[in-house]
Amino acid sequence: MADYFTHFSCVLDAGTPEKAVQALDLHARLCAEDEGSDDPEYSGFAIALQDGPGTSVLWFHDDGQGDVEGLIAFVLRLAAEIDLTGLWGFDSSFTCSRPRLEAFGGGAQVIDLGARKSIGWISTHEWLTAALNGEDIDAVEALVQ
């Protein structure tokens, strides 16, 4: 049997050390609310201060589950809580413990923090499939949604 993994590691500048601490507190509170849920919303990642106390930079990384959607949900909630603006994004990798077809790849997400929404994503697998199927460049670029 094969095990599938999603990995990511990225940073987000919260703007001030105080807002970074608010982010840690929000994450702890939301994880506590998610405990026991059959469908936790804010799971699959860990958060820490990138350079220790006094920094405004948050470091997010997978926690073994690698829930990209959980990270996006949290960052959108955080943007609303501490009024973040601008574009932010991250990439991720998809791996497998054994050689399996279509089990490896990656993706990237772009979030508009001010608008509080995801503005685009791409999957390397979908891009590759479209390119190999001879789809024109506009169709391949349309995969960035």
Helices and strands as residue ranges (DSSP letters): E 4-7, E 9-13, H 17-34, E 45-49, E 57-62, H 68-82, E 87-96, E 105-112, E 117-123, H 124-132, H 137-141
